[in-house]
Structures are given as structure tokens and as C-alpha cells.
Amino acid sequence: MSLGQQALLIMLLVSAPALLAALAIGLLVSVFQAATQINEMTLAFIPKLLGVFFALVVAGPWMTTVIVDYVRRLYGSIPGIIG
């Protein structure tokens, strides 16, 4: 059970930078669209795409380190799980 809980926690940690960037940019674009009454789908999509890409570039090394550490711990715990 603890392996599953750790996997879910790692998944949340790794996905947080991209999701938070998309959330923040989406909120800003929504406020801008509401203020100017511009309803253009690409106006919402393109900034989110660029923001998520930038967040992945910035947080990518940290995300890779977290996943690699988890996989190492997972592989190291295999003998203890088997018996």
C-alpha cells in the first residue's frame, strides 16, 4: 500500500508545476477576456501552451530527479517485497 501512496504523491508533485502554470495563465487570460469581451479560443490556448512548456523547461530537471529517486527506491525495495 505504501508504494501506491508514494506513487500517487510523486505523480502529484511532478505534475504540479505544469498544472499550476496552466491554471494561473488560464485565470489571467479569462480575466482579460472578460474585461475586453474577446472570446477567441486561440487567445486562451496559445499562452497556456507556452506557459506549460516554459514550466516544464524550468522544472524539468527537478521533475526528473524526483522520478529517478522514486524509481531507485522502488527497485531497491523489490528484495524486501519478495521476501
C-alpha positions as CSV (number, residue, x, y, z in Angstrom):
1,M,0.0,0.0,0.0
2,S,2.8,2.4,0.8
3,L,4.2,2.0,-2.7
4,G,0.9,3.1,-4.2
5,Q,0.7,6.1,-1.9
6,Q,4.2,7.1,-2.7
7,A,3.5,6.8,-6.5
8,L,0.4,9.0,-6.2
9,L,2.3,11.6,-4.2
10,I,5.2,11.6,-6.7
11,M,2.6,11.9,-9.5
12,L,1.1,15.0,-7.8
13,L,4.4,16.6,-7.1
14,V,5.7,16.1,-10.7
15,S,2.5,17.3,-12.4
16,A,2.1,20.3,-10.1
17,P,4.4,22.8,-11.9
18,A,2.7,22.3,-15.3
19,L,-0.8,22.3,-13.9
20,L,-0.3,25.4,-11.7
21,A,1.2,27.2,-14.7
22,A,-1.8,26.3,-16.8
23,L,-4.2,27.3,-14.0
24,A,-2.5,30.7,-13.5
25,I,-2.3,31.6,-17.1
26,G,-5.9,30.4,-17.7
27,L,-7.1,32.6,-14.9
28,L,-5.2,35.6,-16.3
29,V,-6.5,35.1,-19.8
30,S,-10.0,34.6,-18.6
31,V,-9.9,37.9,-16.6
32,F,-8.5,39.6,-19.7
33,Q,-11.2,38.1,-22.0
34,A,-13.9,39.1,-19.5
35,A,-12.6,42.6,-19.3
36,T,-12.3,43.1,-23.0
37,Q,-15.2,40.8,-24.1
38,I,-12.9,39.0,-26.6
39,N,-13.9,35.4,-27.0
40,E,-11.2,33.8,-29.1
41,M,-10.2,30.2,-28.3
42,T,-6.6,30.6,-29.5
43,L,-6.2,33.5,-27.2
44,A,-6.7,31.1,-24.3
45,F,-4.8,28.1,-25.8
46,I,-1.5,29.6,-27.1
47,P,-0.5,31.3,-23.8
48,K,-1.3,28.1,-21.8
49,L,0.7,26.0,-24.2
50,L,3.7,28.4,-24.0
51,G,3.4,28.7,-20.2
52,V,3.3,24.9,-19.7
53,F,6.2,24.5,-22.0
54,F,8.2,27.1,-20.1
55,A,7.2,25.5,-16.7
56,L,8.4,22.1,-18.0
57,V,11.7,23.5,-19.2
58,V,12.3,25.2,-15.8
59,A,11.0,22.4,-13.6
60,G,12.2,19.5,-15.8
61,P,15.4,18.8,-14.1
62,W,13.7,18.7,-10.7
63,M,10.9,16.5,-12.0
64,T,13.4,14.1,-13.5
65,T,15.3,13.9,-10.2
66,V,12.2,13.2,-8.2
67,I,11.1,10.4,-10.6
68,V,14.6,8.8,-10.7
69,D,14.9,8.9,-6.9
70,Y,11.5,7.2,-6.6
71,V,12.4,4.5,-9.2
72,R,15.7,3.8,-7.4
73,R,13.8,3.4,-4.1
74,L,11.3,1.2,-5.8
75,Y,13.9,-1.0,-7.3
76,G,15.8,-1.1,-4.0
77,S,12.7,-2.3,-2.2
78,I,12.0,-5.2,-4.5
79,P,14.0,-7.7,-2.4
80,G,12.1,-6.7,0.7
81,I,8.8,-7.1,-1.0
82,I,9.6,-10.5,-2.4
83,G,10.7,-11.9,0.9
